[in-house]
């Protein structure tokens, strides 16, 4: 009787491990698919801004005519840093260089790749507070990292006043 209980317990454990392994494999496939979709969209966006925007003296910078001031970067091959025409009109003196350094720091630090991974996890596990809150907190930390680089090269005043100018 003891042998039958042991073999039943082993079968239950093996079944539970197999189910957990299958669930982990399904989750991994979903995360990889979600990350692939996010990367694809980012590459399309980088391609599209290069098509509709104006090239600048900086090969990685594109200007798009838009009434809202904005500056951001997009991963791609190659990546792109986008300034709207309103952003360029709003920025003065050392501000454009500071904002550009901030965006370049995101690209150089592969911050967008980190965020793609985080967002993919959040899509697959939308009810896990650790993941969903983690997306927001990691995003904030990466912004601070990019700020540090820009401040080191251009000073806090230039970056802060430039970011405030972009807020309108």
C-alpha positions in Angstrom: 0.0 0.0 0.0 2.9 2.3 0.8 4.4 1.8 -2.7 1.1 2.7 -4.3 0.8 6.0 -2.4 4.4 6.8 -3.3 3.9 6.2 -7.0 0.6 8.2 -6.9 2.4 11.1 -5.1 5.2 11.0 -7.7 2.7 11.0 -10.5 1.0 14.1 -9.0 4.3 15.9 -8.5 5.4 15.0 -12.1 2.0 16.2 -13.4 2.2 19.5 -11.5 5.8 20.1 -12.7 4.7 19.4 -16.3 1.8 21.8 -16.0 4.0 24.5 -14.5 6.6 23.9 -17.2 3.9 24.2 -19.9 2.5 27.4 -18.3 6.0 28.9 -18.2 6.6 28.0 -21.8 3.3 29.5 -22.9 4.1 32.7 -20.9 7.6 32.9 -22.4 6.2 32.6 -26.0 3.6 35.3 -25.3 6.3 37.6 -23.9 8.5 37.1 -26.9 5.6 37.7 -29.3 4.6 40.9 -27.4 8.2 42.2 -27.4 8.5 41.4 -31.1 5.3 43.3 -31.9 6.5 46.3 -29.9 9.9 46.3 -31.6 8.2 46.0 -35.0 6.0 49.0 -34.3 9.0 51.1 -33.0 11.0 50.2 -36.2 8.0 51.2 -38.4 7.7 54.5 -36.5 11.4 55.2 -36.9 11.0 54.5 -40.6 7.9 56.6 -40.9 9.4 59.7 -39.2 12.3 59.5 -41.6 9.9 59.5 -44.5 7.7 62.4 -43.3 10.3 64.4 -41.4 13.2 66.6 -42.5 16.7 65.4 -42.1 19.1 67.6 -40.2 22.9 68.0 -40.0 22.7 65.3 -37.3 22.1 62.0 -39.0 20.1 60.6 -36.1 17.8 63.7 -35.8 14.6 64.2 -37.7 12.3 67.3 -37.5 8.5 66.8 -38.0 6.2 69.8 -38.5 3.8 69.8 -35.6 2.1 72.4 -33.4 3.0 70.7 -30.2 6.5 70.8 -28.8 7.9 67.4 -28.4 11.3 65.6 -28.5 11.6 61.8 -28.2 13.6 58.9 -29.5 12.6 55.7 -31.3 14.5 52.5 -31.7 15.1 51.2 -35.2 17.8 50.5 -37.6 18.9 53.1 -37.3 17.2 54.7 -34.3 15.8 58.2 -34.6 15.5 61.3 -32.4 12.5 63.3 -33.3 12.0 67.0 -32.7 8.8 68.7 -33.7 9.1 72.1 -35.3 7.3 73.6 -32.3 10.0 72.1 -30.0 12.7 73.8 -32.0 10.8 77.1 -31.8 10.4 76.7 -28.1 14.0 75.8 -27.3 16.8 78.4 -27.1 20.5 78.7 -26.4 21.9 75.5 -24.9 18.5 73.8 -24.5 18.3 72.0 -27.8 21.8 70.4 -27.2 20.8 69.4 -23.7 17.5 67.8 -24.8 19.3 66.1 -27.7 21.9 64.7 -25.2 19.0 63.4 -23.1 17.5 61.6 -26.0 20.9 60.2 -27.2 21.5 58.9 -23.7 18.3 56.8 -24.1 19.5 55.3 -27.3 23.0 54.7 -26.1 21.8 53.1 -22.9 19.3 50.9 -24.8 16.6 52.3 -22.5 13.9 51.6 -25.2 14.9 48.0 -25.4 14.5 47.7 -21.6 11.1 49.3 -21.8 10.0 47.0 -24.6 10.8 44.0 -22.4 9.0 45.6 -19.4 5.9 46.5 -21.5 5.8 43.0 -23.0 5.8 41.5 -19.5 3.0 43.9 -18.5 0.9 42.8 -21.5 1.3 39.2 -20.7 0.8 39.6 -16.9 -1.5 42.6 -16.6 -2.7 41.7 -13.2 0.7 41.4 -11.6 1.2 44.7 -9.8 4.9 44.0 -9.5 5.2 44.1 -13.3 2.7 46.9 -14.1 4.0 49.2 -11.4 7.5 48.1 -12.4 7.0 49.5 -15.9 6.3 52.9 -14.5 9.1 52.9 -12.0 11.7 51.6 -14.5 10.6 54.3 -16.9 11.1 57.0 -14.3 14.6 55.6 -13.4 15.6 55.5 -17.1 14.5 59.1 -17.5 16.7 60.0 -14.5 19.6 58.2 -16.1 19.2 60.1 -19.3 18.9 63.4 -17.3 22.2 62.6 -15.5 24.0 62.2 -18.8 22.6 65.4 -20.3 23.3 67.4 -17.1 26.9 66.2 -17.0 27.4 67.4 -20.5 25.2 70.5 -20.6 24.3 71.6 -17.1 21.2 71.3 -15.1 19.8 74.7 -16.0 20.0 74.0 -19.8 18.3 70.6 -19.4 15.6 71.7 -16.9 14.7 74.9 -18.8 14.6 72.9 -22.0 12.3 70.2 -20.6 10.0 72.9 -19.1 9.9 74.6 -22.5 8.7 71.4 -24.1 5.9 71.1 -21.5 4.5 74.4 -22.9 
